[in-house]
Each structure stands twice: as C-alpha cells, then as structure tokens.
Amino acid sequence: MGEQMAGQELRLAAIGCSGKITEIFVDGFLGQGVKLRLLARDAERVARRHPAAEVVKGSMLNPRDVVPVLEGVDAAFVTTPMGLRNDKTLEVEAGRAVIEAARIAKLKHLIYVSVLGVDAPNGLSLFDAKYEVEGLLKQSGVPWTAIRCGTYMEDVFDHNLAKLKQGQFLFPVIKDRRFHYTCQADLPRFVVQELLQKNRVLNRAFNFITPGSFSIFEVEKLLTQALGKPVKASGKFPLYYMLRLMQPYFYLRNHRFSTIIPLLGWFNKYGYPAPGQSVQDLFPQFHMTTLAEHFQKILK
C-alpha cells in the first residue's frame, strides 16, 4: 500500500490501553503527534491521566461500545486483558468483541499485540488466548497485523530497578534458559513509522524482538557492565518453589500471579523461543532497542 500523504494527521484508536501496563503505549503515540482515541470504563480518570487524548467511555467486551471508537480512524492498536487463574476466556471474548466491532465499523487496519510462540496451543492461557484471537483475525476479513512480542524489558527490569541497583535480579528461572526481549517503548514508534505512515497492512503475524536471545547468565553480565558492580540473578531455587506453594492463595485472591506462575513453570522448561520471521527480516531499517541500550538508560 502507498505512503501516507504528507502532512496528513494520523488517527489511531487504542483499545485495551487504559491501564498502567499499557500507559507507555499511550504516551508513545501521543508523543509522536498521533490523534489518539481511547476506550475506557473509567473515562474521567483516564482523561485526567491523558488530557491530550480523546477518551470514550465503554467496555471492550461490548462491540456496541467499541464501534464508535473505531469509526473514522486509520487503524486500531489492540491489547487484550490477561485472564486470571490461567483461564483464557476473558481474553478471547475481548478479542472476539473488538473484531466484531471492527467488521461493523469497516476498520482499515487492526494492529494486535500478541506474544511469541502462538502457532499452536500449549495449555497456558497467556499463549492460547492469543493463538485463538489470531485465528479469529485470520477468518474475520478485517485487515490486520499481529505483533508478537517477547518478554517486555520494562516489565522484567524497570519494575525491579531498586533491587537491580542493589545487585539483585529477581527472576525465578534456571539461569541457562534463553529469552527474547522486546522494549515496550519501541511499539508505538514502530506502528507510527512503519505501519501508519506507510499505510502498510501485513495480514500476518511476525516477531517483534531485539536481535538475539539471551540466557539469564548473559543478562547478569550485561547488567553488571551497565551498573558497574556485580548483579546476580535469583535463579529458580528457592523463589519459584515459594511461588508454587502460594499458588492456592493467588487463585483465591484472583491475583495476576495465578496466571504468571504457570508461565514461569513453562519458562523453566523451555525458556522463550521465537520461531518465525522477526522484525529484522521484514523491516531491517527499523532499530530495535537492545538490552545493553535499555540497561544503560535505566541504570545510568
């Protein structure tokens, strides 16, 4: 598809982006001058946090609420909510509702934030839900792109910055397991530069990851270099087993760890492999933030 016309204002809907985890996406889009429309249950609270955005009250589980947000935009950027207790139902239903709304609104492009390794189900809701939503997109007739992300750098490192500066990397996984990482802040930049400005719809999924995979041992070395003093990862024992013992408590509390603990078990078995084409294959000119660059930024 052709390039965006010079001087034309980019209009984007952001669905599932009203919480704290996705705030970095909203700020990233607004920082690039995109005219952004958000959907939020608590519209007043979100409008106070993002006064430059247009905020529409509603739920992404209700297609009738979603349709007005999608009308007249160039694309929609969609994240689906993590199901608790390792249950994919909520996330799949959210994806289904947004896709139905996209059909009604005749949306030009649905950009879905997915994860690595969802070409087949594996029993984990975080993966299986996105496998199903990608399947719904393929069958929908809606123009789409699925951006499959690795482990978010911000989630693993930035949220544990105080411990990192004390020389501790809390990550309850065997140290030789390898992971692919994604800088969350790269997504808005990529979407605007490579998809919106160029009117590009892929109608497929691809891996959005920084080059290379890293063992926890290698991450320790990079953190040590950036901080200038030794940083040691916690490893699997005993933290992972302590979390496993607390699993019934997290289930009763309907806590996000009720879904994350099974994911950690999978990581301990397999790490986080990334089969398929990546952003480097399809968009070689786009610079992904490396782990070393991210560590220099947060630990300087």
N, C-alpha and C positions, 0 to 999 in steps of 0.2 A: 504494500500500500504506500501511497505517496507521503511526502514530508508534510508536517503541519504548516499551514500558511503563516508567513512571517507576521509577527505582531498579534496573532490570534490568541485570545485568552484561553487557557486550558481549564476545563471544568471537570472536576472529579468528585464522585460520591465515595465516601468511606463508610463501609458497613462493618459492624463489629469492632469499631475502633474508638469506643468511648471510655475504655478503662485505662488503668495506669500502665499496663504492659505495652499497650499499643500507642501510648501517648507520643512515643518517639516517631511513629509514622506520621501522625497528625502534624507535629511540629516540623517534620521534614518537608512535608508537602507545602505547608503554609510558608515555610522559609524560602521556597522556590517560586513563590508568587502564584501558586495554583489557587483557583477559586474553588474552595472546598465546601462540600455539603456533608454534614454528619447526621447519622441517625442515633438517637439516644433515648432510653427510657426516662432518665432524669435530664431533660433538655436544659433546664435552667442551670444546673450545676456544670454541665459540660460547656455551655455557652460562657459561663464565667471563666472557665479554665482556658477556653479557646475563643476569645472575642472576635478574632478575625474570620472565623468560620461561620457558615450558616448551619444552625442546628435545628433538626426536625424531630419532634417528639414521636416515639413509637418503638416497636419491638421488631427485631429481625426475624422473629418466629412467625410474624403475621405479614403475609405478602401484601395486604392492603396498606400496611404502614410503610412498606419498603418501596412500593411503586412510585410515590411522589418524589422520593429521594433520587431515584434513578432517571427520572424524566429530564431530558434536555442536557445530560452530561456527556462528556466524551468517553468516559469509562467509569467503572466502579472498582474500587480496591476493597477486597472482602477477606476478613478473617472470621473463622468460626469458633465458638466458645468451647473450651475444653470440658468434656464431660467428666463428672466426678465418679468415684468408685469403679474406675475402668469401664465405664458404660458409654458407648458411642452414640446413644440415641439422640441426646440433645444436639450434638454437633451435626449429625446427619440431617436432623429435622431443620436446623437453622440453614444449612446449605440448600436443602430442598426448597425452603420458603423463598430464599433470595433468588434462586434460579427461576422459580415460577414468576416472581415479580419481574425479573429481567426479561422474561418472554413477553409479559404483558406490556412492559414499558418499551419494548423493542430496543433494549440496551445495545450500544455499539460494541462494547468490549467489557467482559467480566474478568478481572485480574484476581486470581485466587491464591492466597498464601497457604502453601501446602508444606510438606516435610519430605525428607529423603526416604527412599526405600518403600514407596507405597504402590508398587506394581502388583502386589499380591497381599491379601490379609495375613496377619500373623498373630492375632489374638490380643493385641494391645489397642485400646480404644483410640489413643492418640494417632496411631497409624491407620487403623481400619476405618475410622470415620473419614479421613481424608481420601483414602482409597475409594470409598463409596461416593463421596462428593465429586471427585474427579470423574468417576464413572457417570454420574448424573450430568455433569457438564458435557461429556462426550456425546451423550444422547440427546441433549437439550435443543440443539440448533442455535444456541446463543454463542456468539463469537467469544472465545475465551483464551486465557493463558494461565497456566498454573506454575507458580514459582516455588520450587521445592527447596526449602531452607535447611541448613544444618543446625547444629547447636548454636544458639544465639550467644555471641560474646558478651553482650550486656547482661544477659540473664545469669551466666555462669561466673563472670568475673566482676562486673561493675557492682552487682548487688552484694558482693562479698569483699568489697575493697578494703574495709578496715582489717579484716583477717589477712588479706594478701599483704598489706603493709607490715603486718606482724610476722610475715614469713610463713603463713599457713594458707594452703589451698584446699578448701573443704570440697572434696569430690569423691564420693564413696564408690569408686570403680577401680578395678585392677589396673595397675599402672602401665601395663603393656598394651592395653586396648587403645585402638586408634579411632580418632574422631575427625569429622569435617565440621568446620565452623563457618558461621555467617555473621557479619556485622549488621545488626538490625538497622542501623542508620543508613546502610547502603541501599535499602529497598526503595525509599522514596526517590532518591537520586536516580536509580536505575529506571524506575517506572516513568518518571518525567522525561529523562533524556533519551531513553531507548524505545519506549512504547508510545507514550502520549505525543511527544513532539514529532515522531515519525509515523504516526497512525499505524503502528505495527501490531497485528494480532497474530499470535503463533498457532492457536488452536492445538496446543500440545503442552506438555509439562517438560521442565528442564531443571537441573540442579543449580541452585544459586549459592555457591560456596567459594570461600577463598581457596587459592591453589594449594593442593597438597592435603594430606591427612597427618595428624599429629598424635603420637602416644602421650599418655599423661607424663611419662618421663621427659619427653621433649618439651611439653608445656612447662614443666618445672624449670628447665634450663632457660627457656625464653623469659619466664617471669623473673628468674634470678638475674638475668642480664639486664632487664628493664629496671628492676628495683635497686640493683647494685648490692644486694645481700641475698643469702640463700632463702629460697622458697621451697617448701616441701608439701607435696600433696598428701592428703589423708589416706588414700588408698581404700580398698574395700573393707578391711578389718580395722576397728570394730563397728564403724559408723553405719555401714549398710545393714549389719545384723541388728543393730539397735533400732533402726527404722523399721525393719521387718517385724520386730517384736511389737512395735507401736501401730502396726497396720490396723488392727481392730479398732483402736481409738480413732484413727483418721477416718475410717469408714463411718463410725458412729457420729463423728463431728461433720461429716460430709466435706472434709477438707481436701484441698487440691493434692496433697500428698497421697491420698488414696488411689490416685491415678499415676502419680510420679514414681512411687515405689516399685510397681511392676515394670515401669520403664527402666529404672535403674538395674533391675534384675536382668533385663534384656541387654542393656549396655554391658553388664559384666560378662555376659556370654559372648557377645558379638562385636562390641564397640559400636561405631556408627558408620557403616559403609555407604558408599554413594555410587551405585550403578547408574549408568546412563550418561547422556551428554550434559555438560556443565556450561555455565555462563562463558567460560573461556573459549569453548568450542564455537558457540553461537554469536558471541559479542566480544571478540578478542580485544577491541579497543576500550572496553569498559574496565576501569580499575576497581577491583575489589580490595577493601581494606584487609591487610594481612594481620595475623595475630601479633607480630612484632610491632607493627604500626599502632595497633589498638593498645597494646601494653605500654608503649611509650607515651601515649596520650593520657591514659588513666593513672599511670604511676610516676609521671614526671614531677 
